[in-house]
Amino acid sequence: MSKWIPILVRTDYVQNVMDLLASLEQDFPDSIKPGKQVTITPETTAVGSPALSDIDPLESDELTWSVEDLKRLAAGSTVTTRRWTLAMDACAEHPGEYFSTSEIAEMTGMSIAEWRDAPRKITRHLKTHYEAIPLNADGNQAWPLRARTRPEHPDEVSWMMTPATAERWKQARA
């Protein structure tokens, strides 16, 4: 992670390239190591490993917030924290499953614009109110939901709660 360079990729190959990068950031068997050439197809697998396209470092439980910080988020009175609480409640019912922005809006009763606004404002809120939450690979505070673009919803961000976060969220909400 110490050196990154921008590269241009055909739109059709973005997910494959993202999958390859994700695989290189994980601990893989000797069959796939950094610097080793790998051909990515939906069927590509390492012996005993899931398909590369199924691996997402953002789903790691390493970035799980504490129950105390989740309680603080749930008790927040700002528009941003209320919207995140609604989304977190919805995602906690389906740990590990991604939902598009429009699906989150539908599940929570928010408009798409309301939910889109919440992630735009959460980083500033976290910097102001949360010092002890985990840092992601970029050194920024990790969000309690994971975000990614999925091929079936290419024009929307999709959101997921890891199983460990779902367990802690349910404790925080009890």
C-alpha positions as CSV (number, residue, x, y, z in Angstrom):
1,M,0.0,0.0,0.0
2,S,3.0,2.3,0.1
3,K,3.0,3.1,-3.6
4,W,0.0,3.5,-5.9
5,I,-0.3,4.7,-9.5
6,P,-3.4,5.6,-11.4
7,I,-4.2,3.4,-14.4
8,L,-6.8,3.7,-17.1
9,V,-9.0,0.6,-17.6
10,R,-11.8,-0.1,-20.0
11,T,-15.1,0.2,-18.3
12,D,-15.9,-3.4,-19.1
13,Y,-12.8,-4.5,-17.2
14,V,-13.1,-2.4,-14.0
15,Q,-14.6,-5.1,-11.8
16,N,-12.0,-7.6,-13.0
17,V,-9.1,-5.2,-12.2
18,M,-10.7,-4.4,-8.8
19,D,-10.9,-8.1,-8.1
20,L,-7.3,-8.6,-9.0
21,L,-6.2,-5.7,-6.8
22,A,-8.3,-7.1,-3.9
23,S,-6.7,-10.5,-4.3
24,L,-3.2,-9.1,-4.2
25,E,-4.0,-7.3,-0.9
26,Q,-5.1,-10.6,0.7
27,D,-3.1,-13.4,2.0
28,F,-3.4,-16.0,-0.7
29,P,-2.0,-19.5,-1.1
30,D,1.3,-19.7,-3.0
31,S,-0.6,-20.1,-6.3
32,I,-1.4,-16.4,-6.2
33,K,1.3,-14.0,-4.8
34,P,2.1,-10.3,-5.5
35,G,4.1,-10.1,-8.7
36,K,2.8,-13.3,-10.1
37,Q,0.8,-13.0,-13.3
38,V,-2.8,-14.0,-12.9
39,T,-5.5,-14.2,-15.6
40,I,-8.8,-13.1,-14.2
41,T,-12.0,-14.7,-15.2
42,P,-15.2,-15.4,-13.2
43,E,-14.0,-19.0,-12.9
44,T,-10.5,-18.1,-11.7
45,T,-9.7,-19.7,-8.3
46,A,-6.8,-20.6,-6.2
47,V,-6.8,-24.1,-4.9
48,G,-9.2,-24.2,-1.9
49,S,-10.0,-20.5,-2.3
50,P,-13.1,-18.7,-3.4
51,A,-13.2,-17.1,-6.9
52,L,-11.2,-13.9,-7.0
53,S,-14.4,-12.0,-7.9
54,D,-16.0,-13.2,-4.7
55,I,-13.2,-11.7,-2.5
56,D,-13.6,-8.1,-1.2
57,P,-11.2,-6.7,1.3
58,L,-13.8,-4.1,2.3
59,E,-15.8,-7.0,3.8
60,S,-13.1,-7.6,6.3
61,D,-14.1,-7.5,10.0
62,E,-10.8,-5.7,10.8
63,L,-12.6,-2.4,10.5
64,T,-15.4,-3.1,13.0
65,W,-16.4,-0.3,15.3
66,S,-16.7,-0.8,19.0
67,V,-20.2,-1.3,20.6
68,E,-19.7,2.0,22.4
69,D,-19.0,4.0,19.2
70,L,-22.0,2.3,17.5
71,K,-24.2,3.3,20.5
72,R,-23.0,6.9,20.1
73,L,-23.9,6.8,16.4
74,A,-27.3,5.3,17.1
75,A,-28.0,8.0,19.7
76,G,-26.9,10.8,17.4
77,S,-29.3,13.6,16.9
78,T,-28.0,15.0,13.6
79,V,-29.7,14.4,10.3
80,T,-26.6,12.5,9.1
81,T,-26.6,10.1,12.1
82,R,-30.3,9.5,11.9
83,R,-30.0,8.5,8.3
84,W,-27.0,6.3,9.0
85,T,-28.9,4.7,11.8
86,L,-31.8,3.9,9.5
87,A,-29.5,2.3,6.9
88,M,-27.6,0.4,9.6
89,D,-30.8,-1.0,11.0
90,A,-31.8,-2.2,7.5
91,C,-28.4,-3.7,6.7
92,A,-28.1,-5.4,10.1
93,E,-31.0,-7.6,9.1
94,H,-28.9,-9.0,6.2
95,P,-25.2,-9.1,7.2
96,G,-22.8,-9.6,4.3
97,E,-25.4,-8.7,1.7
98,Y,-25.0,-5.6,-0.5
99,F,-27.9,-3.2,-1.2
100,S,-27.9,-0.4,-3.7
101,T,-28.6,3.2,-2.8
102,S,-32.1,2.9,-4.1
103,E,-32.7,-0.3,-2.2
104,I,-31.4,1.3,1.0
105,A,-33.8,4.2,0.4
106,E,-36.7,1.9,-0.2
107,M,-35.9,-0.2,2.9
108,T,-35.6,2.8,5.2
109,G,-38.3,5.2,3.9
110,M,-35.7,7.7,2.9
111,S,-35.6,9.3,-0.5
112,I,-32.6,8.4,-2.7
113,A,-31.3,12.0,-2.3
114,E,-31.6,11.7,1.5
115,W,-29.5,8.6,1.7
116,R,-27.0,9.9,-0.9
117,D,-26.5,13.0,1.3
118,A,-25.7,10.9,4.4
119,P,-22.4,9.4,3.1
120,R,-21.3,12.7,1.7
121,K,-21.5,14.2,5.2
122,I,-20.4,11.2,7.4
123,T,-16.6,11.7,7.0
124,R,-16.7,15.3,8.4
125,H,-19.0,14.0,11.2
126,L,-16.6,11.2,12.1
127,K,-13.6,13.5,12.2
128,T,-15.4,15.8,14.6
129,H,-16.9,13.2,16.9
130,Y,-15.0,9.9,16.7
131,E,-11.4,9.6,17.5
132,A,-11.1,5.8,18.3
133,I,-12.8,4.2,15.3
134,P,-10.7,2.0,13.0
135,L,-8.7,3.5,10.2
136,N,-9.0,2.1,6.7
137,A,-6.0,1.3,4.4
138,D,-5.9,5.0,3.3
139,G,-5.6,6.2,6.8
140,N,-9.2,7.6,6.9
141,Q,-11.8,6.6,9.5
142,A,-13.7,3.6,8.4
143,W,-17.4,3.9,7.8
144,P,-19.6,1.4,9.7
145,L,-21.1,0.2,6.3
146,R,-19.0,-1.0,3.4
147,A,-19.5,0.7,0.1
148,R,-18.8,-0.7,-3.4
149,T,-20.1,-0.6,-6.9
150,R,-21.7,-3.8,-8.1
151,P,-22.1,-4.8,-11.8
152,E,-25.9,-5.2,-11.4
153,H,-26.1,-1.6,-10.1
154,P,-23.3,0.1,-12.0
155,D,-24.7,3.7,-11.5
156,E,-25.2,3.4,-7.7
157,V,-23.1,2.7,-4.7
158,S,-24.1,-0.4,-2.8
159,W,-23.9,-0.8,1.0
160,M,-23.2,-3.8,3.3
161,M,-22.7,-4.5,7.0
162,T,-20.2,-7.1,7.9
163,P,-21.4,-9.9,10.2
164,A,-19.2,-8.7,13.1
165,T,-20.6,-5.2,12.8
166,A,-24.2,-6.5,12.6
167,E,-23.6,-8.4,15.8
168,R,-22.2,-5.3,17.5
169,W,-24.9,-3.1,16.1
170,K,-27.6,-5.3,17.5
171,Q,-25.9,-5.1,20.9
172,A,-25.7,-1.3,20.6
173,R,-29.4,-1.1,19.7
174,A,-30.6,-3.5,22.5
